[in-house]
């Protein structure tokens, strides 16, 4: 489950005080138990597109049946869609049903008025590596709530993925771990409704720590969609995660700049024509991998490449320390956020160059050209998105 800001975090920003993505909101109900993924040996369901074809046919029929206004042409544009005959109840199943569904999906896709979503099928094998690689760990958690100081992990999923540094694409075999853990407390109703994870499913379960440690060995980078939520939870449960570099696919990629209407993981998958059973950790990991394999328009590189590059450079949180009260609207319009705990406006910056430009703007637009001392927090991939503070310093404007 992905959150609002957990309480008790010491790090200044970067995932805690930013708006959290709605991939795991505490709102809509989910179905009870999700199907297990192909990584555990079960076959994923075939894509289902029949309802799209029937819907299109119904629309075409409605157009044909509607009365023609006086003086209007009787000709009506109707999409050319083949609708299969519906077999009566109890009739034998057609063996090529999946092929027929895909054929209809392709026909719908060819029409400008329709878009088709296909079920995400996890992929665990890729071509062999041919050059330098990085070892990445795609991670997701399900928890009893939002506060890592009080709530517990109930599901942890990991995909260990080898990525070709030249192409930014996975190579070789993907290793999978998905484990449940009894939190020692009843599963809250809201969490159970979202995930479908019940007390009966969790009773007596425990994460396989030896397996997790084996998957962490030699990892160059951990990826999560909203790492500011997942990282404190897994570090509290498994301290080995504190020694690894992290990147966040929610915060480290400007999805709006990439032409996406939402940074929600489900929405990003939909943009690729995919849907999946969300709010179970393993399928969320497979969805994130599929999203990050896609090419980003701004650089023509994959999301995986973007996050690897982002992890190599420090990021900054700049505080407008002692900013005049009447500058609040200017700061808000600039994208600064209010930290209610520290009573200060702050912003995050991705490079030293953008930090220098921001300091120049602050002095001119907020402090009216006067000298000022502001607080700066510098974080690398080892501390970013954790509950530990980065390197703090003061900067004269």
C-alpha positions in Angstrom: 0.0 0.0 0.0 1.3 3.4 -0.9 0.8 6.3 1.4 0.6 9.8 2.6 3.7 10.8 4.6 4.6 8.4 7.4 5.1 10.0 10.7 8.5 10.0 12.5 10.7 10.2 9.4 13.9 12.1 9.8 14.9 12.6 6.2 13.9 15.9 4.7 11.6 15.1 1.9 12.2 12.9 -1.1 9.2 10.6 -0.9 7.7 11.4 2.5 6.4 14.9 2.1 5.7 14.8 -1.6 2.3 13.7 -2.8 2.2 9.9 -2.9 1.1 8.1 -6.1 -2.3 6.5 -6.0 -1.1 3.1 -7.0 -2.2 1.8 -3.6 -4.7 4.3 -2.3 -6.7 3.6 0.8 -10.0 3.9 -1.1 -11.5 1.6 -3.7 -12.1 -2.1 -2.9 -10.3 -4.8 -4.7 -11.3 -8.4 -5.4 -10.6 -11.0 -2.7 -7.5 -13.1 -3.6 -5.5 -12.3 -6.7 -4.3 -15.1 -8.9 -0.6 -16.1 -8.4 1.7 -15.1 -11.2 3.5 -17.2 -13.8 6.7 -17.1 -11.8 5.3 -19.7 -9.4 4.4 -22.0 -12.2 0.8 -21.2 -12.9 -0.4 -20.0 -16.3 -1.6 -16.4 -16.6 -5.1 -16.0 -18.0 -5.4 -15.5 -21.7 -6.3 -11.9 -22.9 -10.0 -11.3 -22.9 -11.3 -8.9 -25.6 -14.7 -10.3 -26.4 -16.5 -7.7 -24.3 -14.9 -5.0 -26.5 -16.1 -6.6 -29.7 -19.7 -7.1 -28.3 -19.7 -3.5 -27.1 -18.7 -2.2 -30.5 -21.3 -4.4 -32.2 -24.0 -3.0 -29.8 -23.0 0.5 -30.6 -23.1 -0.2 -34.3 -26.6 -1.7 -33.9 -27.8 1.3 -31.9 -26.7 3.5 -34.8 -28.5 1.4 -37.2 -31.8 1.3 -35.2 -31.8 5.1 -34.3 -34.4 7.2 -36.3 -33.1 9.2 -39.2 -33.8 13.0 -38.9 -36.0 14.4 -41.6 -33.8 15.4 -44.6 -30.8 13.5 -43.4 -29.1 10.8 -45.4 -30.1 7.2 -44.4 -26.5 6.1 -44.8 -24.8 5.4 -41.4 -21.1 4.9 -40.8 -20.7 1.6 -39.0 -17.3 0.1 -38.1 -16.6 -3.2 -39.8 -16.5 -5.5 -36.8 -17.1 -9.2 -37.0 -19.1 -10.4 -34.0 -18.8 -14.1 -33.1 -21.8 -16.3 -32.7 -22.6 -16.8 -29.0 -22.8 -20.5 -28.3 -25.8 -21.6 -26.1 -25.2 -22.6 -22.5 -23.5 -26.0 -22.2 -22.1 -26.0 -25.7 -18.5 -27.3 -26.2 -15.8 -24.7 -25.7 -14.1 -23.6 -28.9 -10.4 -24.6 -28.8 -9.1 -21.5 -30.5 -11.0 -19.0 -28.3 -7.9 -17.1 -27.4 -6.9 -16.7 -31.0 -10.4 -15.5 -31.9 -10.2 -13.0 -29.1 -6.8 -11.7 -30.2 -8.1 -11.4 -33.8 -11.0 -9.3 -32.6 -8.7 -7.2 -30.5 -6.5 -6.5 -33.6 -9.5 -5.6 -35.6 -10.6 -3.1 -32.9 -7.2 -1.6 -32.6 -7.3 -0.8 -36.4 -10.3 1.4 -35.8 -9.6 5.0 -34.6 -12.4 4.9 -32.1 -11.1 2.0 -30.0 -8.2 1.2 -27.8 -7.6 -2.3 -26.5 -6.0 -3.4 -23.2 -4.3 -6.8 -22.9 -3.6 -8.7 -19.7 0.1 -8.3 -18.7 1.8 -11.6 -19.0 5.0 -11.7 -16.8 8.1 -12.3 -18.7 10.9 -14.2 -17.0 13.4 -14.9 -19.9 15.2 -12.5 -22.1 18.1 -12.7 -24.6 21.6 -13.4 -23.3 23.8 -10.4 -22.3 26.3 -9.2 -24.8 28.0 -6.4 -22.9 28.3 -4.6 -19.6 25.3 -5.1 -17.3 23.8 -3.9 -14.0 21.9 -6.0 -11.5 18.7 -4.4 -10.4 16.1 -5.5 -7.8 12.5 -4.4 -8.5 10.6 -4.3 -5.2 7.1 -3.9 -3.9 5.4 -4.4 -0.5 2.0 -4.7 0.9 1.6 -3.6 4.5 -1.0 -3.3 7.3 -0.9 0.5 7.0 1.1 3.6 6.2 3.4 4.1 9.1 6.6 2.0 9.2 7.0 2.8 12.9 3.8 1.1 13.7 2.6 -1.0 10.7 4.1 -4.2 9.3 4.9 -5.8 6.0 2.5 -8.6 5.0 3.9 -9.2 1.5 7.3 -8.7 -0.1 8.0 -9.3 -3.8 11.4 -9.0 -5.5 12.4 -9.4 -9.1 16.2 -9.7 -9.6 16.8 -8.4 -13.1 20.0 -8.1 -15.2 20.0 -5.0 -17.4 22.2 -4.4 -20.5 23.7 -1.0 -19.9 23.9 -0.2 -23.6 20.3 -1.0 -24.5 18.7 -0.4 -21.1 16.8 -3.7 -21.5 16.6 -6.8 -19.4 18.8 -9.8 -20.4 19.0 -13.3 -19.1 16.6 -14.8 -16.6 14.5 -12.9 -14.0 14.6 -14.4 -10.5 11.4 -14.0 -8.5 10.6 -14.0 -4.8 7.1 -13.4 -3.3 6.5 -14.1 0.3 3.8 -13.4 2.9 4.4 -12.7 6.6 2.1 -12.8 9.6 2.2 -9.2 11.1 1.2 -10.4 14.5 -1.9 -8.3 14.3 -5.3 -8.5 12.6 -5.2 -7.3 9.0 -7.1 -3.9 9.0 -10.3 -4.0 7.0 -9.2 -1.3 4.6 -5.9 -3.1 3.8 -7.7 -6.4 3.4 -10.2 -4.9 1.0 -7.5 -3.3 -1.2 -5.1 -6.3 -1.3 -7.4 -9.3 -0.8 -4.9 -10.6 1.8 -6.7 -12.1 4.8 -5.7 -13.2 8.3 -6.1 -16.8 7.2 -3.6 -16.4 4.4 -1.1 -14.7 6.8 -1.4 -17.0 9.8 2.0 -18.6 10.5 3.7 -17.2 7.4 7.2 -15.7 7.6 9.5 -14.1 4.9 12.3 -16.4 3.7 15.2 -14.2 4.9 17.8 -16.5 3.5 16.2 -16.3 0.1 15.9 -12.5 0.3 19.6 -12.2 1.3 20.6 -14.3 -1.6 18.7 -12.1 -4.0 20.4 -9.0 -2.5 23.9 -10.3 -3.1 25.6 -8.2 -5.7 22.6 -5.9 -6.4 23.6 -2.5 -7.9 20.3 -0.7 -7.5 16.8 -1.3 -5.9 13.8 0.1 -7.8 10.4 0.8 -6.3 7.4 2.9 -7.4 7.3 5.3 -4.5 10.5 4.2 -2.8 9.9 6.7 0.0 7.2 4.3 1.2 8.7 0.9 0.6 12.3 1.6 1.7 11.6 2.5 5.4 9.4 -0.6 5.7 11.9 -3.1 4.3 14.9 -1.5 6.1 13.0 -1.8 9.4 12.3 -5.5 8.6 15.6 -6.4 6.9 18.5 -4.1 7.7 20.5 -5.4 4.7 18.6 -3.0 2.5 20.3 0.0 4.2 23.5 -0.9 2.4 22.0 -0.7 -1.1 21.4 2.2 -3.6 17.8 3.0 -4.4 15.9 4.8 -7.1 12.2 5.7 -7.4 10.3 5.3 -10.6 7.6 7.7 -9.3 9.9 10.6 -8.3 13.0 10.1 -10.5 11.1 10.2 -13.8 9.0 13.3 -14.8 6.1 11.4 -16.2 4.3 14.6 -17.1 7.2 15.6 -19.2 7.1 12.2 -20.9 3.5 12.9 -22.0 1.8 10.7 -19.4 -1.4 11.9 -17.8 -0.7 10.2 -14.5 2.2 8.7 -12.6 0.0 5.9 -11.1 1.4 2.5 -12.0 -1.9 1.2 -13.3 -2.2 4.3 -15.6 1.3 4.0 -16.9 0.6 0.3 -17.7 -2.7 1.3 -19.5 -0.7 3.8 -21.6 1.2 0.7 -22.9 -2.0 -1.2 -23.6 -1.7 -3.4 -20.5 -3.8 -4.2 -17.5 -3.1 -6.4 -14.5 -4.3 -7.5 -11.1 -3.0 -4.6 -9.0 -2.4 -4.4 -5.2 -0.5 -7.7 -4.9 3.2 -7.2 -4.7 4.5 -9.6 -7.3 2.2 -8.4 -10.1 3.0 -4.8 -9.2 6.6 -5.7 -9.7 6.0 -7.3 -13.1 3.9 -4.2 -14.1 6.7 -1.9 -13.0 9.3 -3.8 -15.0 7.1 -3.7 -18.1 6.6 0.1 -17.7 10.3 0.8 -17.2 11.3 -1.3 -20.3 9.4 1.1 -22.5 11.2 4.0 -24.3 10.8 7.5 -22.8 10.1 10.1 -25.5 12.4 12.8 -24.1 15.6 10.7 -24.4 14.7 7.7 -26.4 16.1 5.6 -23.6 14.3 3.1 -21.4 13.0 4.0 -18.0 15.5 1.5 -16.6 18.3 3.5 -18.1 16.9 6.7 -16.7 16.8 5.3 -13.2 20.3 3.9 -13.4 21.6 7.3 -14.5 19.6 9.1 -11.8 21.1 6.9 -9.1 24.6 8.1 -10.0 24.1 11.7 -9.1 23.1 13.4 -5.8 19.9 15.2 -5.4 19.1 18.2 -3.2 16.4 19.5 -0.9 16.5 23.2 -0.6 14.7 25.0 2.3 13.6 28.6 2.0 14.7 29.2 5.6 13.1 32.2 7.3 11.3 33.2 4.1 9.0 36.3 4.5 5.4 35.3 5.1 4.2 37.3 2.1 6.4 35.2 -0.2 4.3 32.1 0.4 2.2 32.4 -2.7 5.3 33.0 -4.9 6.9 29.9 -3.4 3.8 27.8 -3.8 3.5 28.9 -7.4 7.1 27.9 -8.0 6.4 24.4 -6.7 7.7 24.6 -3.2 5.9 22.5 -0.5 5.2 23.4 3.1 6.8 21.2 5.7 4.4 21.5 8.7 6.9 19.9 11.1 9.8 22.1 10.4 7.7 25.1 9.4 9.5 25.8 6.2 8.9 25.9 2.4 11.2 23.5 0.5 11.8 22.1 -3.0 13.8 19.2 -4.4 16.4 19.6 -7.2 18.0 17.0 -9.4 21.4 18.5 -10.0 24.0 21.1 -8.9 23.2 23.2 -11.9 19.5 23.5 -11.1 20.4 24.1 -7.4 22.5 27.1 -8.4 19.7 28.5 -10.6 17.2 28.1 -7.8 19.4 29.9 -5.2 19.7 32.8 -7.6 15.9 32.9 -8.0 15.3 32.6 -4.2 17.5 35.6 -3.5 15.8 37.8 -6.1 12.2 36.7 -5.8 11.8 35.7 -2.1 14.5 37.6 -0.2 14.3 40.7 -2.4 18.0 40.7 -3.1 19.0 40.6 0.5 21.6 38.2 1.8 20.1 35.0 3.3 21.3 31.7 4.7 19.3 28.7 3.6 19.5 25.0 4.6 20.5 22.4 2.1 20.2 18.6 2.3 22.3 16.5 -0.2 21.4 12.9 -0.7 22.9 10.1 -2.7 21.3 6.8 -3.7 22.4 5.2 -0.4 20.3 7.5 1.7 17.7 8.8 -0.7 14.1 7.7 0.2 15.3 6.3 3.5 14.3 7.6 6.9 17.9 8.7 7.4 18.9 12.3 6.8 21.3 13.3 4.0 24.3 15.6 4.4 23.1 18.9 5.8 24.8 22.2 5.2 24.1 26.0 5.0 24.3 28.0 1.9 24.7 31.8 1.7 22.6 33.5 -1.0 
